[in-house]
Amino acid sequence: MDLDLLIAPIIIFLLVVAPIWLVLHYRSKRQVNQGLTEEEFAQLNELIIKADKMSQRIASLEAILDTDSPEWRSRHE
């Protein structure tokens, strides 16, 4: 009896949802395998430059803190 209630949703899933799901899945896999676009590559390079600048700023701030407050690392670790 309960199986009769599940047959219609299962058929709808297999005929409608599953094929759409498979097509979208493999399309997205193909796009991932193609690599980065020019715009994405440019954005990645910008982020790398910003990360390097941030790293330098953090190092500078740590050097200032080391001079002004030598025990700051032991208080915050």
N, CA, C and O atoms as a GROMACS GRO file, in nm:
protein
  308
    1MET      N    1   0.080  -0.119   0.000
    1MET     CA    2   0.000   0.000   0.000
    1MET      C    3   0.085   0.127   0.000
    1MET      O    4   0.061   0.217  -0.080
    2ASP      N    5   0.183   0.134   0.089
    2ASP     CA    6   0.271   0.250   0.094
    2ASP      C    7   0.356   0.259  -0.032
    2ASP      O    8   0.395   0.368  -0.074
    3LEU      N    9   0.384   0.145  -0.092
    3LEU     CA   10   0.463   0.143  -0.215
    3LEU      C   11   0.388   0.210  -0.329
    3LEU      O   12   0.450   0.274  -0.414
    4ASP      N   13   0.257   0.196  -0.332
    4ASP     CA   14   0.176   0.261  -0.437
    4ASP      C   15   0.187   0.413  -0.430
    4ASP      O   16   0.181   0.480  -0.533
    5LEU      N   17   0.202   0.467  -0.310
    5LEU     CA   18   0.213   0.612  -0.294
    5LEU      C   19   0.348   0.663  -0.342
    5LEU      O   20   0.361   0.780  -0.379
    6LEU      N   21   0.450   0.578  -0.341
    6LEU     CA   22   0.583   0.620  -0.380
    6LEU      C   23   0.610   0.603  -0.529
    6LEU      O   24   0.704   0.664  -0.581
    7ILE      N   25   0.533   0.525  -0.598
    7ILE     CA   26   0.561   0.496  -0.740
    7ILE      C   27   0.554   0.624  -0.825
    7ILE      O   28   0.643   0.647  -0.906
    8ALA      N   29   0.450   0.705  -0.809
    8ALA     CA   30   0.435   0.826  -0.890
    8ALA      C   31   0.551   0.924  -0.868
    8ALA      O   32   0.608   0.972  -0.966
    9PRO      N   33   0.589   0.956  -0.743
    9PRO     CA   34   0.703   1.048  -0.725
    9PRO      C   35   0.834   0.991  -0.779
    9PRO      O   36   0.917   1.065  -0.831
   10ILE      N   37   0.852   0.860  -0.766
   10ILE     CA   38   0.974   0.799  -0.818
   10ILE      C   39   0.978   0.810  -0.970
   10ILE      O   40   1.083   0.843  -1.026
   11ILE      N   41   0.867   0.784  -1.037
   11ILE     CA   42   0.862   0.795  -1.183
   11ILE      C   43   0.887   0.939  -1.227
   11ILE      O   44   0.963   0.963  -1.320
   12ILE      N   45   0.824   1.034  -1.161
   12ILE     CA   46   0.845   1.176  -1.195
   12ILE      C   47   0.991   1.214  -1.175
   12ILE      O   48   1.050   1.283  -1.258
   13PHE      N   49   1.051   1.168  -1.064
   13PHE     CA   50   1.191   1.197  -1.039
   13PHE      C   51   1.279   1.140  -1.150
   13PHE      O   52   1.366   1.209  -1.203
   14LEU      N   53   1.256   1.015  -1.187
   14LEU     CA   54   1.339   0.949  -1.287
   14LEU      C   55   1.321   1.009  -1.427
   14LEU      O   56   1.416   1.012  -1.505
   15LEU      N   57   1.202   1.055  -1.459
   15LEU     CA   58   1.176   1.107  -1.593
   15LEU      C   59   1.204   1.256  -1.609
   15LEU      O   60   1.234   1.303  -1.719
   16VAL      N   61   1.195   1.332  -1.500
   16VAL     CA   62   1.210   1.477  -1.510
   16VAL      C   63   1.335   1.527  -1.438
   16VAL      O   64   1.422   1.590  -1.498
   17VAL      N   65   1.343   1.499  -1.310
   17VAL     CA   66   1.447   1.559  -1.228
   17VAL      C   67   1.584   1.499  -1.257
   17VAL      O   68   1.681   1.572  -1.275
   18ALA      N   69   1.592   1.367  -1.262
   18ALA     CA   70   1.722   1.300  -1.280
   18ALA      C   71   1.793   1.342  -1.409
   18ALA      O   72   1.912   1.373  -1.404
   19PRO      N   73   1.726   1.344  -1.525
   19PRO     CA   74   1.797   1.387  -1.646
   19PRO      C   75   1.847   1.532  -1.640
   19PRO      O   76   1.959   1.561  -1.683
   20ILE      N   77   1.766   1.621  -1.586
   20ILE     CA   78   1.808   1.760  -1.573
   20ILE      C   79   1.927   1.770  -1.480
   20ILE      O   80   2.023   1.842  -1.507
   21TRP      N   81   1.920   1.697  -1.370
   21TRP     CA   82   2.027   1.695  -1.273
   21TRP      C   83   2.157   1.645  -1.336
   21TRP      O   84   2.263   1.704  -1.315
   22LEU      N   85   2.149   1.537  -1.413
   22LEU     CA   86   2.268   1.483  -1.478
   22LEU      C   87   2.328   1.580  -1.579
   22LEU      O   88   2.450   1.599  -1.583
   23VAL      N   89   2.244   1.642  -1.659
   23VAL     CA   90   2.293   1.738  -1.759
   23VAL      C   91   2.363   1.853  -1.691
   23VAL      O   92   2.473   1.891  -1.732
   24LEU      N   93   2.303   1.910  -1.588
   24LEU     CA   94   2.364   2.023  -1.518
   24LEU      C   95   2.493   1.982  -1.447
   24LEU      O   96   2.589   2.058  -1.443
   25HIS      N   97   2.494   1.862  -1.392
   25HIS     CA   98   2.614   1.814  -1.323
   25HIS      C   99   2.732   1.802  -1.420
   25HIS      O  100   2.840   1.853  -1.391
   26TYR      N  101   2.711   1.736  -1.533
   26TYR     CA  102   2.822   1.716  -1.625
   26TYR      C  103   2.860   1.846  -1.698
   26TYR      O  104   2.976   1.861  -1.737
   27ARG      N  105   2.767   1.936  -1.716
   27ARG     CA  106   2.801   2.067  -1.774
   27ARG      C  107   2.893   2.144  -1.680
   27ARG      O  108   2.991   2.204  -1.723
   28SER      N  109   2.861   2.141  -1.551
   28SER     CA  110   2.946   2.213  -1.455
   28SER      C  111   3.082   2.145  -1.443
   28SER      O  112   3.183   2.214  -1.425
   29LYS      N  113   3.088   2.013  -1.452
   29LYS     CA  114   3.217   1.943  -1.449
   29LYS      C  115   3.303   1.985  -1.568
   29LYS      O  116   3.423   2.006  -1.554
   30ARG      N  117   3.242   1.996  -1.685
   30ARG     CA  118   3.316   2.036  -1.805
   30ARG      C  119   3.371   2.177  -1.790
   30ARG      O  120   3.484   2.204  -1.829
   31GLN      N  121   3.292   2.267  -1.734
   31GLN     CA  122   3.338   2.404  -1.714
   31GLN      C  123   3.454   2.410  -1.617
   31GLN      O  124   3.546   2.488  -1.636
   32VAL      N  125   3.450   2.329  -1.512
   32VAL     CA  126   3.558   2.326  -1.415
   32VAL      C  127   3.686   2.275  -1.481
   32VAL      O  128   3.795   2.327  -1.454
   33ASN      N  129   3.674   2.174  -1.566
   33ASN     CA  130   3.791   2.116  -1.630
   33ASN      C  131   3.854   2.208  -1.734
   33ASN      O  132   3.970   2.188  -1.772
   34GLN      N  133   3.780   2.307  -1.782
   34GLN     CA  134   3.834   2.398  -1.882
   34GLN      C  135   3.932   2.498  -1.821
   34GLN      O  136   4.010   2.559  -1.895
   35GLY      N  137   3.932   2.515  -1.691
   35GLY     CA  138   4.026   2.605  -1.626
   35GLY      C  139   3.968   2.744  -1.607
   35GLY      O  140   3.848   2.766  -1.622
   36LEU      N  141   4.055   2.836  -1.572
   36LEU     CA  142   4.014   2.972  -1.543
   36LEU      C  143   4.000   3.054  -1.671
   36LEU      O  144   4.074   3.036  -1.767
   37THR      N  145   3.902   3.144  -1.668
   37THR     CA  146   3.889   3.239  -1.779
   37THR      C  147   3.992   3.349  -1.758
   37THR      O  148   4.056   3.356  -1.653
   38GLU      N  149   4.007   3.434  -1.856
   38GLU     CA  150   4.101   3.547  -1.846
   38GLU      C  151   4.064   3.638  -1.729
   38GLU      O  152   4.151   3.684  -1.655
   39GLU      N  153   3.934   3.663  -1.714
   39GLU     CA  154   3.888   3.751  -1.607
   39GLU      C  155   3.915   3.688  -1.470
   39GLU      O  156   3.960   3.756  -1.378
   40GLU      N  157   3.888   3.558  -1.457
   40GLU     CA  158   3.915   3.489  -1.331
   40GLU      C  159   4.064   3.487  -1.299
   40GLU      O  160   4.104   3.502  -1.184
   41PHE      N  161   4.146   3.468  -1.402
   41PHE     CA  162   4.291   3.468  -1.383
   41PHE      C  163   4.339   3.605  -1.337
   41PHE      O  164   4.426   3.615  -1.250
   42ALA      N  165   4.283   3.712  -1.395
   42ALA     CA  166   4.320   3.848  -1.355
   42ALA      C  167   4.278   3.874  -1.210
   42ALA      O  168   4.353   3.933  -1.134
   43GLN      N  169   4.157   3.830  -1.173
   43GLN     CA  170   4.110   3.846  -1.036
   43GLN      C  171   4.200   3.770  -0.938
   43GLN      O  172   4.232   3.820  -0.831
   44LEU      N  173   4.240   3.650  -0.977
   44LEU     CA  174   4.329   3.570  -0.892
   44LEU      C  175   4.462   3.641  -0.871
   44LEU      O  176   4.515   3.643  -0.760
   45ASN      N  177   4.517   3.699  -0.977
   45ASN     CA  178   4.642   3.773  -0.964
   45ASN      C  179   4.627   3.896  -0.874
   45ASN      O  180   4.717   3.927  -0.796
   46GLU      N  181   4.514   3.965  -0.885
   46GLU     CA  182   4.488   4.080  -0.798
   46GLU      C  183   4.481   4.036  -0.652
   46GLU      O  184   4.535   4.103  -0.564
   47LEU      N  185   4.415   3.923  -0.627
   47LEU     CA  186   4.405   3.872  -0.489
   47LEU      C  187   4.542   3.832  -0.435
   47LEU      O  188   4.569   3.851  -0.316
   48ILE      N  189   4.626   3.777  -0.520
   48ILE     CA  190   4.762   3.740  -0.477
   48ILE      C  191   4.840   3.864  -0.438
   48ILE      O  192   4.910   3.865  -0.336
   49ILE      N  193   4.829   3.970  -0.517
   49ILE     CA  194   4.899   4.096  -0.487
   49ILE      C  195   4.847   4.155  -0.356
   49ILE      O  196   4.926   4.200  -0.273
   50LYS      N  197   4.714   4.155  -0.337
   50LYS     CA  198   4.656   4.207  -0.213
   50LYS      C  199   4.700   4.124  -0.093
   50LYS      O  200   4.727   4.180   0.014
   51ALA      N  201   4.706   3.993  -0.108
   51ALA     CA  202   4.749   3.906   0.002
   51ALA      C  203   4.895   3.934   0.039
   51ALA      O  204   4.930   3.934   0.156
   52ASP      N  205   4.979   3.956  -0.062
   52ASP     CA  206   5.119   3.989  -0.034
   52ASP      C  207   5.131   4.121   0.041
   52ASP      O  208   5.209   4.132   0.135
   53LYS      N  209   5.054   4.222  -0.001
   53LYS     CA  210   5.057   4.351   0.067
   53LYS      C  211   5.008   4.337   0.211
   53LYS      O  212   5.066   4.396   0.303
   54MET      N  213   4.902   4.257   0.230
   54MET     CA  214   4.850   4.237   0.364
   54MET      C  215   4.952   4.166   0.453
   54MET      O  216   4.966   4.198   0.571
   55SER      N  217   5.023   4.072   0.396
   55SER     CA  218   5.126   4.001   0.471
   55SER      C  219   5.237   4.096   0.515
   55SER      O  220   5.285   4.088   0.628
   56GLN      N  221   5.277   4.187   0.425
   56GLN     CA  222   5.379   4.286   0.459
   56GLN      C  223   5.329   4.380   0.569
   56GLN      O  224   5.405   4.415   0.660
   57ARG      N  225   5.203   4.420   0.561
   57ARG     CA  226   5.146   4.509   0.662
   57ARG      C  227   5.141   4.440   0.798
   57ARG      O  228   5.172   4.501   0.901
   58ILE      N  229   5.102   4.314   0.799
   58ILE     CA  230   5.097   4.240   0.925
   58ILE      C  231   5.236   4.229   0.986
   58ILE      O  232   5.254   4.246   1.106
   59ALA      N  233   5.334   4.201   0.901
   59ALA     CA  234   5.472   4.192   0.951
   59ALA      C  235   5.516   4.326   1.009
   59ALA      O  236   5.583   4.330   1.113
   60SER      N  237   5.480   4.436   0.943
   60SER     CA  238   5.515   4.568   0.995
   60SER      C  239   5.446   4.596   1.128
   60SER      O  240   5.508   4.647   1.221
   61LEU      N  241   5.318   4.562   1.137
   61LEU     CA  242   5.245   4.584   1.262
   61LEU      C  243   5.302   4.499   1.375
   61LEU      O  244   5.311   4.545   1.489
   62GLU      N  245   5.339   4.376   1.345
   62GLU     CA  246   5.400   4.291   1.448
   62GLU      C  247   5.533   4.347   1.494
   62GLU      O  248   5.566   4.342   1.612
   63ALA      N  249   5.611   4.402   1.400
   63ALA     CA  250   5.739   4.463   1.438
   63ALA      C  251   5.717   4.584   1.528
   63ALA      O  252   5.790   4.603   1.624
   64ILE      N  253   5.616   4.664   1.497
   64ILE     CA  254   5.584   4.781   1.581
   64ILE      C  255   5.541   4.734   1.719
   64ILE      O  256   5.585   4.789   1.820
   65LEU      N  257   5.454   4.633   1.724
   65LEU     CA  258   5.409   4.582   1.853
   65LEU      C  259   5.524   4.521   1.933
   65LEU      O  260   5.529   4.535   2.055
   66ASP      N  261   5.616   4.453   1.864
   66ASP     CA  262   5.732   4.396   1.933
   66ASP      C  263   5.815   4.506   2.000
   66ASP      O  264   5.869   4.486   2.109
   67THR      N  265   5.824   4.621   1.934
   67THR     CA  266   5.901   4.733   1.989
   67THR      C  267   5.826   4.800   2.104
   67THR      O  268   5.883   4.826   2.210
   68ASP      N  269   5.697   4.828   2.082
   68ASP     CA  270   5.619   4.902   2.182
   68ASP      C  271   5.578   4.816   2.301
   68ASP      O  272   5.576   4.864   2.415
   69SER      N  273   5.546   4.691   2.276
   69SER     CA  274   5.495   4.604   2.382
   69SER      C  275   5.552   4.463   2.362
   69SER      O  276   5.487   4.379   2.300
   70PRO      N  277   5.670   4.437   2.414
   70PRO     CA  278   5.738   4.311   2.387
   70PRO      C  279   5.662   4.185   2.431
   70PRO      O  280   5.682   4.078   2.373
   71GLU      N  281   5.576   4.196   2.530
   71GLU     CA  282   5.504   4.078   2.579
   71GLU      C  283   5.370   4.054   2.510
   71GLU      O  284   5.295   3.968   2.554
   72TRP      N  285   5.338   4.126   2.404
   72TRP     CA  286   5.205   4.114   2.343
   72TRP      C  287   5.180   3.974   2.288
   72TRP      O  288   5.066   3.928   2.290
   73ARG      N  289   5.282   3.906   2.240
   73ARG     CA  290   5.260   3.772   2.185
   73ARG      C  291   5.222   3.673   2.294
   73ARG      O  292   5.135   3.588   2.272
   74SER      N  293   5.284   3.681   2.407
   74SER     CA  294   5.256   3.584   2.514
   74SER      C  295   5.116   3.608   2.573
   74SER      O  296   5.054   3.514   2.623
   75ARG      N  297   5.067   3.731   2.567
   75ARG     CA  298   4.932   3.759   2.619
   75ARG      C  299   4.823   3.711   2.525
   75ARG      O  300   4.712   3.683   2.570
   76HIS      N  301   4.851   3.701   2.395
   76HIS     CA  302   4.746   3.671   2.298
   76HIS      C  303   4.759   3.533   2.236
   76HIS      O  304   4.683   3.500   2.145
   77GLU      N  305   4.851   3.453   2.280
   77GLU     CA  306   4.864   3.318   2.222
   77GLU      C  307   4.807   3.215   2.313
   77GLU      O  308   4.810   3.096   2.280
   0.00000   0.00000   0.00000
